[in-house]
């Protein structure tokens, strides 16, 4: 199958691994952060970390939208369902993220909340059309990857004049989170980034130039196949060895420098920057998330239902915050694999299909 088997070729993988071993200088360590949770799963699934030289260390980043959602935002969504009686729609992984008082969206549904799992943002519009006497709220989460889909349904709702459809907007942005990590490197040093793939298909490669220019950190945008990852790691090592810091695009089959201009223009029309937004593990990060623009404020669930955000501390037994900052690995958490498993998670990193803890557990890395 085109673009699948070609990027899993064993002989090419062996050559790339040999090239990495040759290029990685034995007198230094290479600390590379894969920002995207999808990349973390590729590394775990194909055992890439086990075949890299020991001085090439992959550090997990906060690139999982479900993982970085703070408890207070889940609490607000539960409030919409249980106290305001709305039909709340959201994606699957969000349903199981632990919230306050032992709740989650799944448990709130068991208590009588009309909470529905959807596969597409467009499903919310169908539900709103089919229930004109009920308020329907889309609990929208995700990085720039899923933001255009939310923009599309908002434009459709406005064009149709729907009065019972609202969006609880929790879309977050990648570059501000990367910048926040670089500004707070007391506990973890990063020499280069494996840039996210799906996000970059939307925003392009140009927004990462600031990390090369202002922070002297190389960025290589990588696809999601094992050869993509190995090639990107090799490209980063070569840049570091040469003392370079630039943005390179390994994922040329999908990412352009300018990104998807149609999607970007739509996002700029429908959304506006928040002054600040709390991320799990990172705290409040300036200009790192989106809200609905004034032109679409009639669809803003936070305004319509007068939601008041309350910050809630994470479970003390959970190390998700440190894992998302790159300070710890999942196996460093005492709860990992014991009281915290995919069947009974106590932290969001074990819930999400892109979470680092889920990757470690699913592919058995914790057994080593």
Buried (B, 14 or more C-beta within 10 A) or exposed (E): EEEEEEBEBEEBBEEBBEBBEEBBEEEEBBBBBBBBBBBBBBBBEBEBEEBBBEEBBBBBBBBBBBBBBBBBBBBBBBBBBBEBEBBBBBBEBBBBBBBBEEBBBBBBBEEEBBBBBBEEBEBBBEBBBEBEEEBBBBBBBBBBBBBBBBBBBBBBBBEEEBEBBBBBBBBBBBBBBBBBBBEEEEEBEBBBBBBBBBBBBBBBBEBBBBBBEEBEBBBBBBBBBBBBBBBBBBBBBBBBEEEEBBBBBBBEEBBBEEBBEEBBEBBEBBBBBBEEBBBBBBBEBEBBBBBBBEEBEBBBBBEBBEBEEEEBEBEEEBBBBBBBBBBBBBBEBEBBBEEBBBEEBBBBBBBBBBBBBBBBBBBEBBEE
